[in-house]
Amino acid sequence: MPGASTSAALNRAVHRYRSAPVVDRLFVHGRAFLSDLAFVERFVPRKGFIVDLGCGHGLFACLLREASDTRRVLGIDLDAKKVAIGRVAIQDTQWLRFEIGDIVAQPPPKCDAVTIVDVLYLLSFADQERVLRNAASALGEGGPLIVKAQERRTDPRYAVTYAQEVVTVTLLGRTRGGRERFFFPTREEAFAMFTRSGFVMEVEEMPRRPYTDVIYLARKAPVRTPTAP
Ligand SMILES: C[S@@+](CC[C@H](N)C(=O)[O-])C[C@H]1O[C@@H](n2cnc3c(N)ncnc32)[C@H](O)[C@@H]1O
């Protein structure tokens, strides 16, 4: 369970969007209510330069900074409207920044940690792997990549996961990408993808969730140099 201070940080992060258009404000409140971002935050290093890929309106990036003032955070998203709203929310601080960008096409800048929250399922498996490889290129050896994702499983919660995305992405049209279908990997597929992208990874189950939510805690693996014959 997140502590009182993380919950307070989430409240402060949500409050940043108080002057956003009402639909976006509702969306941000919905993300705060449905996504348990406070649980994810605790796995992110307390200090350093953190890049949040697919940041959307930037709520998770704001939470990262509100929860620890020794973090500097850059959020990147394809959706210019969301980024514009995020920028209004962080006008008062120089420690948070949002940029428009395609996380499949461009690697992030060098950083101390990368976070990806509820984004990968919108991308084909090949593009998910590109994003992971891009993240690896930005991190030093042992550098952490924290990914919140959902797994494909024989589990009623997987039906709930899929149905919710059909509503928010396809019917409400609030999220870019994934219009035709979604790409939830099995645990084995996720392990293989992270390994091929240069990470070692463990899985943290998110408790008390109606979805198949997990957190992949990955670290950039040492680069193996070929030994002489
Ligand atoms: C479900 S939202 C999650 C947003 C945010 N991470 C959060 O937790 O609130 C998924 C986001 O991924 C972004 N996205 C999808 N494909 C992308 C791409 N190729 N490059 C950058 N952002 C992308 C979408 O624009 C959307 O804002």
The ligand as a Gaussian input file, in Angstrom:
#p B3LYP/6-31G(d) Opt

LIG

0 1
 C       -2.855000       4.916000     -21.779000
 S       -1.881000       6.338000     -22.119000
 C       -0.829000       6.346000     -20.678000
 C       -0.274000       7.698000     -20.426000
 C        0.599000       7.837000     -19.182000
 N        1.771000       6.975000     -19.243000
 C       -0.189000       7.584000     -17.920000
 O        0.138000       6.646000     -17.209000
 O       -1.122000       8.336000     -17.633000
 C       -0.766000       5.805000     -23.415000
 C        0.044000       6.949000     -24.008000
 O        1.005000       6.406000     -24.913000
 C        1.197000       7.370000     -25.942000
 N        1.834000       6.760000     -27.105000
 C        1.391000       5.750000     -27.886000
 N        2.263000       5.491000     -28.877000
 C        3.309000       6.356000     -28.711000
 C        4.524000       6.589000     -29.426000
 N        4.865000       5.859000     -30.500000
 N        5.350000       7.571000     -28.994000
 C        5.029000       8.312000     -27.894000
 N        3.893000       8.141000     -27.181000
 C        3.038000       7.173000     -27.582000
 C       -0.211000       7.859000     -26.220000
 O       -0.208000       9.102000     -26.891000
 C       -0.785000       7.930000     -24.809000
 O       -0.666000       9.213000     -24.258000

